[in-house]
Amino acid sequence: MDIQSPTTDFILFHLAFPVTNIPETKTFYHQGLGCELGRESPQSLIMSLYGHQLVAHVTRGPIAPQKGIYPRHFGLVFSQHNTWQDLVDRAKHHQLRLYQPPRLRFPDLPLEHHTFFLEDPFHNLLEFKHYRNPEVIFGGHEFKQIGDMP
């Protein structure tokens, strides 16, 4: 599917988030993560993260760091482990700040998945993961484990 000039019906995820300047945003998201750049103004930047629309909006004043990964973070769930690993490798190569290093969550359970967290220069947290069993991404209702909450 050509995201630049779509001719068929499709649905994209959209997320807007705060930043304090556009040049640092481009360094982290374009050069670091590999996002494609879209429209830009002095106050906003549209980017494609694996085909999904991110919009960085400049805010005045400081953005406070979060005290942990909950309740707010955003990211992607990869269908292929090698694609997830490619992003891990890219993040390390570009020395992006790992908020939590790559690890295996819920090992040996059907919920098992690889995950890692990045922190952008504006304290936004991003999680990227790959599930061994894709059916539990939205299913697995018999399990109550969600994230790392005690």
N, C-alpha and C positions, 0 to 999 in steps of 0.2 A: 504494500500500500504506500503510495506517495503522500506523505504527511504535508508536504509543501503545497500541493494543489489537489486536495481530495476530490474525488468524483463520486464516491459512494458514501453511504451512511456509515459513520464510525463514531465512537465515543472515546474521549480523552479525559484523563484526570487533570484537574487544574488546581494549583496551590499558589497562593500569594503569601509572602513572608517578609519580615523586616530585615533591612541591611542599613549600614551607615554610609556606604559609598559604592559607586558602580565599579570603579577600577578593581578594588579588592574582590568584589563579587565575580567579575570576569576571570580574575586569576584563579580563584578557588573552583568555580563551577565550570568554566570553559576550559581553561588550561589544565586544571587538576582533575575534575571529574569527566571532562569530555563532552559537556553539554554543548549543543548547537546554539549559537546566538541568534536571536530574533530581533524584533524592534527594540529600540533603545531611546531613552530621553535622559536628561540629567537626573530625573527622579525615579525612573523605573527601567527595568530590563526584563525582556521576555526571553526565556530559554526553553530548549527541548531537552528533557532528561529521558532518554530512551523512548522518545515519542510522546511524552507527557509534558504539559505546559507548566513551567515554573515562572512566577513573576516576582522579581525582587523589587521591593518598594523602599526607597530611602526614607528613613525616619529621622527626625531630629532628636537629639539627646541620646544618652547611652542605652544600650540594650543589655539588660542584666543577664548574667549567666544563670542557667538553670541549676537546680540543686541535684539533678539526677535526670535519668532518661524518661521519667514519668512526671507529669502526664503527657508531655508534648514532645513529639518527634515525628519525622516523616521519612519516607524512603520507598524502596522497591522490594518486591519479592521476585526472585529470578526463577525461571522454570528449569534452567540448566545450571548445574554446579560449576561447570567450566566458565560460564559467563560471570557468575558470582566471583569466582577466583580471579578472573581477569580484572575485575574492578578492584579487588583487594590488592592485586599486584600494582595496578595503576595508582591507587591511593598511596601505597608505600613508595613507589617510584617518584611521585610528585610531592612526597613528604607532607601529605595532608594530615591534619591532626586526628589521630585515632582517639576517640573518647573511650571506646572499649575495643580492645583488639579482637581479631577473628577468633571465634570459639564455637564449640558445639553445645547447643542448648537442648536439654531433655534427651541425653544420649540413651540409646536402646529402647526408647518409647516410640510409638507411632508418630508422636509430635516432634521427633528429632529434627533439628534444623541448624544450619550454620548461620551465624550472624556476626556482624560487626557494626560499630557506630563511629561516625565521623562528627566532628564539631567544626562548623564553618567559622570564619573570622568574626562573625556577629553572634556567636553562641547558639545558633540554630543546630539542633542535633538531627542527624540523618542515620537511619538504620537500613541495612541491606542484608537480605537473607535468602536462603534457599532451603526448602523443605525436602527431606528424603521422600516423604509420601505426600504428593501434592493434594490428595483428597482431604487432608486435615487443614489446609489453608483456611477453608470456610466450614469444614465439617469437624468430625471428631467430637461431637457433642457430649459423649460419655466422659471426656476428660475435662477437668476443671482448671488445669494449669494454663496460665496466660502470662507470658513475660516472666520477669524476675520478682514480681511482687511477693512479699512474704505471706 
